[in-house]
Amino acid sequence: MNHTDNDQEYFKSYDNFQVHELMLRDRSRVTAYYDAIMNNKHLFENKVVLDVGSGTGILSMFAAKAGAKLVYAVDACPTVCHLAEELIKSNRLQEKIHVINKRIEDIEKFDETIDIIISEWMGFYLFHESMLESVIYARNHFLSLPSQNDDITPDQNESIIIFPSHAYLYCAPFVDQNIRIELNTMWKDYFDLNMTPILSHIKNSKLKECVIETIEPSQLVHDAQLIQSIDLRTIQIDDLRLLRSFCEFDIDNTCIISGFCFWFDCYFSSNNNSSILRSTRLTTSPYSTKTHWKQTLVFLPEDIYPLKGDVVPVNIKLKQSIENRRQYQISISLKKIKGGVMNNIGCDDDNSNTEWNIRRRQRRRSSTISSDKRTTTDNKSKDTSSDSTSSNSDDDVDSNEHSIPCSCDRDRCKLIKTIIEKYTEETIVE
């Protein structure tokens, strides 16, 4: 399937009102755009606005009511464009809003110079669907910008207005409380029947793909770290092909990590960077009101059990798919952790297979959260992640393995015993 076919499938999926109903019902999403536009009426007064991927035209109507002279509402979905025209007419804004049923990339020019770009382009984990590329294209081809030969001062930044203006992607480790447990237990004993063959018919039953789900703040075992930041005024399309980041999580308390959770924030700033945090914010954080974006969960092949004082170093790579530029592969590589826990995981939007090279602590049969003794896989698969390594710490080179749980005075054995005692009652599925 080529890029044209992928685009056709993408636009076809959005030419369905149920998708737009879901977004319109997302009060946090709509409120953020409404506040950002209405609180900056002085920016929109008598300006020409371009709404990229306008959908039902809700943002275009906000801009028109904020005083825009003209709004170009551009969307490639014919059915939704027709609905947008009806909605615009019912609000008596047809003189100010011009709906154009085209891809932004297929438009050669507009009758008037564009002063402001607005767009709701964000996908799951911010980058999914790659609509950001269309916003960048619109900015580079149509937005009225200061001369590239001039240094842009903070005051001149007022003339580069893109809403949202900045986006930030965060990552935090989390502990799973039901998804993996259900997959591992529900079908093994289903009304006294073994239904495990059904797993092969359940999408993503092995959790090799991202899971889009809302989690509770209590499931985060560490504060989030910023892994990507975007300035919509300067980012280029080529910057989106491969996104790398590295972060370390210092473990304050012995915990369980099932995987890593991703979410994003967007800010609507019209001035220099010092005003960003004072501007309107749209957040998809687990700590805030739920949105239709939820959070993106990337599961490790098995839970890991870092102890207090351990450092969990993580390399994160988001790579745009060659076959389908609207999808990314999220790869997480865990480097050397105190205690010798090693993992590599790749997570695809699609159904591609990922090879894992795993060094882990075995899980107990009775619980998906408790730990057994450390072990290594007999069959070492070829490591396909270039930024992944495998090494042992001194703690792993103990030829006399201790039983799990162990009652000796060794610090690690005492701590692992504490984990088992703490979680057994909470996590065993009856």
C-alpha positions, 0 to 999 in steps of 0.5 A: 500500500502506497502513501496515496492509498494510506491517505485515502484510508485515513480520510475515509475513516474521518469521513464518518460523523461518529468520529467527530462526535467523539471529539466534540464530546471531549469537553477538555479538548474543545474548551482548550481551543475555545479558551485559547481563541476567545482569550486572544480576540485581539490576535484574530480581529480582522485576520485571515485564518487557516483551519487545517483539517477543519472537520465539522468546522468548530474551530473555524466558527470559534475563530470567526466569532473571535473577529476573524475577517475570513476563515479557510476551513480545509478538510479532505472528507467530503461528507464532513465538509458538507456537514460543516457547511450546514453548521456554519450556515445555521450559525450565520457565519457563511460570509466569514468561513469558506469550506474547501474540500481538499487536502491542504497539500493539493491547494496551490494558493489562497486568495488572501494571505494567511495570518493565523493557522489553527488545527487539531492535529494531535494523535495518540502519543502526539504523533500518531496519524502524522497530521502534523506534517500537513500543518507544517506544510501549511505553515511553510507554504501559506503563512505570512512569516517575517523575512527569513533574513531578519532575526525574529524578535520576541515582538515579531513572534506575535506575527507567527501564530499557530494554535497550538504553538507548542507540544510536549510528550511525556513518559512515565513507568506504570504498573498494570492492574488489570490488562495483562492479568485479565489476558493471562487468567480470564481465558485459562479458567473461564467457567471451568473451561480452558479457552486459551485458544481464543487468544489468537483471535483477540487483537493484541493479546500478546500486548506487542502493540500499543494499548490506548487506555486511561490509567489511574495516577496511582498506577504511575510508579515515578514522575513523568519525564519530558521526552519530546518538545515541539515548537510549531513555528520552527519544526520541519517535516524531516524532524518527524522521521525519527525521534530519539530520547533518553531518560533515567528513572531513579527508583525511590521505593521498591516497585513493579514496572509493567511498561511505560505510559505516554501522554502529551500537553499542548500550549496555545502561546502567541509570544516568546517562550516565556509566555508558554506556561501562562498560556492555555493548556490542553493536557492528556495527563492521567492526573487530569480530566479524561480525554478521547486521547486517553494514554498510550501504554507500551508493555514490557514482555514481563513485569520488572521489579526495580528496588529502592535505589535502582536506576532505570535507564530508558532509550525511547525511539519513535520511528515513522513507518516506511510503509505507512507514514501515518504510523510509528513504531515505538521502541523502548530499550532498557539498559543496565539496571542494578540487579541485571534486569534487561529488556528490549521492546518494540511496539507497533501501530500495525501488526508487525513482529518484534524480536525481543532479547530478554533478561528478566526475573521470572514471574510467580505462577500464582500472581502476575506481579510477584517475582521469582528468581532471576533467569535468562532465556535459553534461546537468545534472539538476535537483537534488532535494536541498535541501541540495546545492550545486554550485560550482567551486574555483579549481583547476577554472577552468583552461581549459588542462586537463592530461593524465592522467597529467601529468608537469609539476611541478604538485602536483595532477598529481604526486599524481594520477600517484602514485595511478595508479601505486599502484593500477593493478596492484592494481585492473585486472581481468584 
